Amino acid sequence: MGGFRDLTFDVTGGVAVITLDRPERRNAFTGVMGRELGDAYRECDTDDEIRAVVVTGTPPAFCAGADMSGGDATFEHRPEATFTASPVSPPAWEVRKPVIAAVNGHAIGIGLTLALQCDIRIIAEEGKYGVVQVRRGVMPDAMSHWTLPRITNLAVAADVLLTGRLFDGREAKELGIASRCLPAADVLPAAMATAQDITRNTAPLSVAITKRLLWESPHRTPAQIERLESLLHQHLMGRPDSREGVMAFVEQREPQWVGRVNDEWPEWPDV
């Protein structure tokens, strides 16, 4: 998939790597980048050859936030019909493949709020992070009022969103924002290793269904979750991959998955 201006998109061995690519501006976010990221996510969702996604930035940053080269017009009022505070569609959590944010350097403002939409975040310990929008006269975006309290808790979200303060990678891990904190040079290799492990050792449809239910779970009661798990187990059981997973384990070999998310996606239960 080509034709991008503000990012690159490559697929190798079932892993899609999306790289925010404006190094001269520390990968500052633009409207074009938002549209292209959505297009890339859509391709990842519909291409069954893609099993996992890694999002990163051209060094030395992940994304320095909104491009403010327009000066005081950066946050000029825009008509409701043409503006959204969530400029990437679909968001990462709607992609039916695991999306890993390899945050290899600074992630500020929308740079961090976009990473919060991913399933796993591996963060550079040297980087600076913050949802700084309240210090710019606007407010947090990309549905971070929803993602951050779910990833961490209300107290952490209030600390981060209401102060707009900066913190380093170690604190990001302590706050629960990062899954792992590593030296910057190790972030992308660790993300790729995780993605490759997913492609080899997990069943495509099992992961896709588990991901959707995981993101839905805070809005469900325990009884609803029990019912959904039961119905979705029934959809998975008896398929070739449910047999292959067991036999690969018994025979101590690497599994050979045949399931395809788009062909076998269930009609989501109305519970």
PyMOL commands that set and color helices and strands:
alter all, ss='L'
color gray80, all
select helices_A, chain A and resi 23-25+31-46+71-73+80-82+92-94+110-115+133-135+144-151+154-163+169-175+184-201+204-219+222-236+240-250+261-264
alter helices_A, ss='H'
color red, helices_A
select strands_A, chain A and resi 7-12+15-20+52-57+99-103+107-108+120-124+128-130+167-168+180-182
alter strands_A, ss='S'
color yellow, strands_A
deselect
rebuild
show_as cartoon
